[in-house]
Amino acid sequence: MGFQAIESSLPKFYKKFFPVFFHQEIPEESFATCSNCAMICQDKNEFENVDQLRRKPFLASTKCCTYYPRLPNYLVGGLLSDNDPALKEGQIRIRQAIKRKIGITPYGVRPPGKYSLLYREGIDTFGHSRYLRCPYYHIENGNCTIWKYREAVCSTYFCKTVAGMNGKMFWNALRIYLSSIEESLCEYVLLQMNFDSKDILSKFVSAPFSKNGNNSKAGRLSIEEMDDLPPGENAYKDMWKNWVNKEEAFYKTTYEIVNALTRKDLENITGVHQEVLFKDLQSAFNKMVKIPKVVKLHPGQKSKLKNEGMFNVHFEGDDVAFGLPKVIFQYFDFTEDEAKPYKEIQTLLAENENIELDDTLILSLYQNGVLINGEA
């Protein structure tokens, strides 16, 4: 466990746009082990072991990547302009998508209409449907081929959070904040390039990826979408105008426009709505990282001190379980008169028990209810 800057969890592309707030530290999401997925059912009879499947429902061939990212135009352009060898496979896949013309819009690379409908209407499909597997997911190594230019949802999703429910609320607030930036920047570059963003949304971008989910295409598919075909030639030309068959150049141009912006430019583009979302994000951050100076063992946990062996910690919300030396919690089991700041307890554990108890673990134990407010 440890802490890291908020911005370190997000695409580096945005770093110059973020205010100082994003330099603040948050706990690393060490329970969400993407390289060794904690949500994959390892039982050989995974479809027969219902309880195991309920707790670890993801397939190894999909993990949580049963989601089709809605890549903003400028991020597509950034990906295609980048010389990083690690992005070669992702660039190939994006170029293949552009060639197929399915989901290719001036707004960015979007999920096909049929995919969006199935994603919206599927039951218990997340992490489990091979059909819904992300087109940028590398099956052989279980990694993302476009990670450097991932969008808001992929940047902020964690199957388990160190800070429990308040951690989930923080990541959700950050997702909404980033999604709003994506929408604003997409519309800005379309305006700069003489496109009508509302016209594109209403005619060519399937729900639920429009702003309000109420456009004319909501819940309905064309013949082409039903049969996994590109739009009709005239419709595609109408959408792309003089950039038709020059889509890659278009995306690269949108990237150049956005990349030339300053933080002040972004503030002007996103406006007061973004300020409101930023305040929501700050509030969620404070709830996640701030804990009382004095914390003590929850009364409901005291019975574990009588058991033999380790103290078994269980975070029910994320089904996380691990063991810690019982002596740690004996130091947190005190009366009101014996109350000590947790910083003092950390020092005592280091001096008396040779145990280094880091701040992240204390925060996690508090946010998940094992430790509670011990201040009088």
N, C-alpha and C positions, 0 to 999 in steps of 0.2 A: 504494500500500500504506500501511497505517497500523494503529493499534491503537484499540480501542473497549472500553467496559465490557461485561462479559458480559450485564448486564441490558438493554443497548440492543438486543440481538438477540431479545428476548423480549417478549411482550405487556405493555404498561404496567400492565395490571390487576394483575399479580403483584408490582409493584415494592415495595409496602409490606410484602409478606410475606417478601421475600428477606433473608437475612443479609448482613453487610458483604462477605462473600466475593464477592458478585455485582457489587461495585463494581470488582473487579480487571479489568485489561485483557487482552484476547486479540487476536490479529491479525484484521483485517478479512478476510472471505473474498472477496478481490478477484478470484479466478479463477472464482467462481460468479456470473457476470454475468446476473442474472435478467432485467433489462430488455432485454438483447441476448444471449439465451441462447447460451452457448458449446457447448451440446450439440445444437443443431439442425444437421442436414445441409443445407448451402446448395447442394450440387451439384444441377444440374437433373435429372440422371439418378440421383437418390439411391437408388433401389431396385436399380439396376444396379451402382453402385459399392460393392461389398461392403466394401472396406477403409474407405472414407469413412463408410459407414453403421455399421460396427462402432465407430468412434471417436466419431461424432456421431449417435447413434441416435434422438434425439427428433424428433417432428413439430412443426412450427411451431404447429399448431392444438391441441397438447396440452402441449408442453414436459414438465416433470416432474410436471404436475398430473393424472396418471392414478391418483389416489388419492382415496377418498371419506372426508373427515375424520369422526372420531367426536366430535362436538362435545359437551362436557359440558353438563349442563342450565344451570349458572350462566353459562357463556359465551354460550349461546344467549340467556339472559335479558339479559345485558349488551349484546349486539348489538341486541336489540329495544328496549332502554331508551335507547340512545345517540342523541343528536340530531345527531351528526356527518353532514353532507350526503354525505360520501364513502361512507357505509355504506348509503345509500338502496337501491341495487341489491341488496346482500346481504340487507337486511331484506325486500325483496320476494320474493326467492328462498326465504328461510326461511319466510315466511308462506305461500307457495305450497306448500311441503313439508308444513307443518302442516295445510293444507287437504286435501291428498291423503291424509294419515294414514299414509304409508308410511315406516317407520323412525323414527316419532315415539314416543318412550318417555319416561317420567319420568327415566330416566338421562340423556337428551339426544337429539339428532338423530343417528341411526345410519345406516350404509349399509343398503340393502335386502338381504335374505338372498341373493338371486340375485347381486347385485353382489359380496358378500363371497366367495361360492363361486367366481365367475369370476376374481376378483382372486387368490384363493389358488391356483387350478389353472392359471391362464394361463401360457404359456411365452413369454418375451421380450416381454411386453406393456407393461412399464413405460415410460412416455414415448412409447408407440407405438400404443396402442389408443384409438381415439376413443370406443368404448363405455365405457371406464373413466375417461373425462375427468371431473374433479371438477365437481359441479353448481354450484359457486360460482366457477368459472373464467370470466372475461370473455374470450370468444374474440376480440372486435374489438381490444381493447387489450392482451391477454395478461397481465392482472393478476388478483389475487384480490379478490373483492368483500366478503370478510369478514376481511381480513388483521388488523385490529386485535384480533379475538377468535379468532385461529387457535389450534389445539390443539397438543399437544406434538410430534407428528411433523412438521407443517408448520413449526414454529418452529425445528427443529433439523436439517432435511435440507439438505445442500449437495452438489451433484454433484461438486464439486472442492474440495479444502481446501488452504489455504496451508501448513499444517503437516503435510501428508502423512498417513501412517497414524496418527500420534499425534493429529492433528487430528480424524480420523474417530472415533477412540476417545473423544475428549473429547465430541464432539457426540452420540455414542451414549449415553454416561454421562449427559449432560444430558437426553436424551430419556427415558431410563428414570426419572430423578429427577422430571421434570415429569409424566410419565404416572402415576406413583405418587401425586403430589399430586392430579391430576385424579380418580383413582379414589377417593381418600380423601374429597375434598370432595363428590363426587357422593353417596357413601354417607352422609356426614354430613347433607347437606340432605334426603335421602330419609328418614333417621331422624327429623329434626326435623319432617317433614311427614307422619309416620305411614305411610310406605311400607315394604314389605318388599323390600329391595334384592336379596336372594338369590332371592326368588320371581320378581322381574322378570327377573333374569339368566337363570334356568333356563327360563322360559317364553317370554320375548319378545325377548331379545337374542341374535342369531345369533352363533355362533362365526365368526371368531376373536376377537371383541371382548369376550368374557367374560374374567375374570381368569385362569383356568387352561386355557381352551379345551376343557374336558371337560363342558360342560353338555349337557342332553338334546337340544338342537337341533343339535349339532355335525354338519356335513356333510349335513343333511337340510333340505329345503324344503317348505313347505306349498303347497297349491294356489294360495293367494293370492299367495305369493311367486313362484311359477313364472310366474304370469300378470301380475305387476307390479300387483297389486291391494292395497288396504289390508287389515288383518286383519278377520276377521268382526266384526260389530257387538258381539256379546256378549263376545268376547275383548278387544276394544278397551276396552269399558266396564270389564271386569274388571281391566285393566291400569291405567287412569286413575282408577278409583273416582269420587269426587265432583268430580274435576277434569276429567272428560270434557267436551269442547267448550270448555274454558277453559285449553287448553294454553299459550297465550301468557302468560296471567296467571300460570300455574304457573311457567314459566321465569323470568319477571321476579321472582317471589317468591324463587326459589332464588338469583338474583343478589343480591338485597337481603340475604339471610341471609349469603352468603359475603362480600359487600362490607363487612359490619359486623364481620367477624372481625379480630382483631389477629394479629401475627406469633406471639405466645405461644399464641393459640388454635390457630393452624395447627400449631404444634409439638405441642400436646396431642392434636390430632386425628390427625396422621400417625404419631406415636409413634416407637419405637426403630427400626423398619424404615427410616424416612426418614433417620435418623441414619446408618445403614449405607450407604445410597445416597449420602448427602452426602459421606461419606468416600471412596467410590469416585470421585465427581465431583472432589473435591479432588486425588486422586491422578492422575486423567487430566489435569487442568489443569496440574499440575506437570510431567508428562512432556511436555506440549505446549509450554510457554513457557520452560522452563529449559534453557539451553544452556551449554556450558563457556565460561570467560573467553577461552580461546585456541582458535580453530578454524583449520583449514588446508585447502587444496585436496586433495580425494581423489586418490590416485595415479592412479586410472583416468581422471581428467579431464584430466590434464596434457597429453595429446597434443593437446588442443584449443588449447593456447597456441601451437602451431606453425602452426596453420591461418591463412590470411588472413582478414581481416574480423573480425566480432564473435565473441565467445565464445558458442556456442550452448548454452543451458541446456535440458535436457529432463527433466521429472519423469515418469517412466514410469508410475507408479501412477495418476495422473490425466490422463495424456497432455497435459501442459502444456508448451509450448515457447516460448521467447523468447530474444532476444539481448541481451547486455550487453558493454560495452567490455572487451577482454581485459586491459587494465591493472589492472582490479579484482582479477582472479584472480592476476595476477603478484604482487600484494602479499600474497596468501594462500598463495603457493607458497614456503615457506621451510624451512630445515633446523631441527633441534631447537635449535641454538645461536642461531638468528635469531628464535625464536618471540616474537611480540608479541600482547598482548591485542587482541581485535577492536575494542575501543573506540579503541585507539591507531591501528589501521589506518584506522578511519573518519576520524580527525583528519588523518592523513597524506594520504589520498585527497582530502579537502576542501582541504587546503593546497597540495598538489603538483599535483593533477590537476583541481581544481575539480569534484569529483564528490561529491555528497551521497549516501552509502549508508545507508539507514535501517535501523533495528533489525529491522523486519518482514521485509525482504528477506534479511538475514543469517539470521534464524531459519528462514525458508522454505528457504534453500539448505542449512542444516544438517539440518533435519528431513527433507529429501528426498535427503540423501546426497551432495550436491555438495561441501559442506564437511564435515569430520569433526573429531572431538576432537583438538586439537593440544597438549594438556597433557602434560607429561612423566610 
